[in-house]
Amino acid sequence: MDEYPNPKFKIGKVVWFILEDIALGSFTVCHIKIESIHIHNISIEYEGIADYASDWPSPHTVFEENMFESSEALLEYMDGYMQDVDNKCRIKDKESDDEAEV
């Protein structure tokens, strides 16, 4: 018997999520009020109203791996993301410095 994952979030809950722009290497922080949950094999998809508290809420779908249970969890992710970017920048700078010395 196949086992399906259990959703972390419940219908009616408002949670944070990120929209990542891979081309720009950036992301946008948003929130969504969950209206329905769909399980597809091993992924969980939530549908709801994004930017629920804003003047322009809109329907949106988010995968669970892009969602955060609390603002603290989101800030922890952002801190790790920024540290990763800092490290990559240092590596690129060192490579550029090494090439300039040759």
C-alpha positions in Angstrom: 0.0 0.0 0.0 1.4 3.4 -1.0 1.8 5.9 1.8 0.9 9.5 1.1 2.4 12.5 3.0 0.4 14.2 5.7 -0.2 17.9 5.0 1.5 20.3 7.6 -1.1 23.0 7.2 -4.8 23.0 7.6 -7.6 24.6 5.6 -8.4 28.1 6.9 -4.8 28.7 8.2 -2.8 31.7 6.9 0.8 30.8 6.3 3.9 32.4 4.8 5.4 31.2 1.5 8.1 32.3 -0.9 8.0 32.9 -4.7 11.5 32.3 -6.0 12.8 34.0 -9.2 15.6 31.7 -10.2 16.6 34.0 -13.1 17.1 37.0 -10.8 18.3 34.9 -7.8 15.8 36.5 -5.5 12.5 35.7 -3.9 9.3 37.4 -2.7 7.7 36.8 0.7 3.9 36.3 0.5 1.1 34.9 2.6 -1.8 32.7 1.7 -5.1 31.6 3.4 -5.5 27.9 2.6 -8.8 26.9 1.0 -8.0 23.4 -0.3 -5.3 20.8 -0.2 -4.2 18.4 -2.9 -1.8 15.5 -2.6 0.0 14.4 -5.8 2.2 11.3 -5.2 4.8 12.7 -2.8 4.0 16.4 -3.1 1.4 18.5 -1.3 -0.2 21.5 -3.1 -2.3 24.1 -1.3 -4.8 26.4 -3.1 -6.0 29.5 -1.5 -6.0 33.3 -1.5 -2.6 34.8 -1.7 -2.0 38.3 -0.2 -5.1 37.6 1.8 -4.7 40.7 4.0 -4.0 43.0 1.1 -6.3 45.1 -1.0 -5.6 42.9 -4.0 -5.9 39.2 -2.9 -5.7 36.7 -5.6 -6.1 32.9 -6.1 -2.8 31.0 -5.9 -1.4 27.5 -5.6 1.7 26.8 -3.5 3.7 23.6 -2.9 4.3 22.7 0.7 8.1 22.9 0.4 7.8 26.6 -0.2 5.7 27.3 2.9 6.7 28.1 6.5 4.9 27.4 9.7 5.9 30.7 11.3 7.6 34.0 10.7 10.5 32.6 12.7 10.9 29.6 10.3 10.7 32.0 7.4 13.4 34.3 8.9 15.6 31.3 9.6 15.3 30.2 5.9 16.1 33.8 4.8 19.2 33.9 7.0 20.4 30.7 5.5 19.7 32.0 2.0 21.6 35.2 2.6 24.6 33.3 4.1 24.7 31.1 1.1 24.7 34.1 -1.2 27.5 35.7 0.8 29.5 32.6 0.6 29.0 32.3 -3.2 30.0 35.9 -3.6 33.2 35.4 -1.6 34.1 32.4 -3.8 33.5 34.3 -7.0 35.5 37.3 -5.7 38.4 34.9 -4.8 38.3 33.3 -8.2 38.4 36.7 -9.9 41.3 37.8 -7.7 43.2 34.6 -8.5 42.6 35.1 -12.3 43.8 38.7 -12.0 47.1 37.5 -10.4 47.9 35.1 -13.2 
